[in-house]
């Protein structure tokens, strides 16, 4: 896959979290005591997997410092 910014070849790999984490997206980062699922614009990117690293296939352009993935 080529980088959408510079056109160079992107390196294939995995974006991953800590052992008990999950990836989400929202309009703003919710506070520590808020349920993230109630944040405005919440999208679950990966499910929570207790005691396992959450991972998603991704492509990295080290020149542009861009990571691209599809959820």
C-alpha angles and dihedrals in degrees: 000000000000124000112258090217105046104009095235122136112274122221115242118227142111135294107213142178139214116289095272101031136104133194121247137165129214141154089260135007108262121232122264093257096045124095102246091214088068095055116116111266094010116178122178106223097177132006122247112262109188113219092007133090112251111225139178128189110254144167123230130204105196092190095059095027088233125147119194127192141157121225 
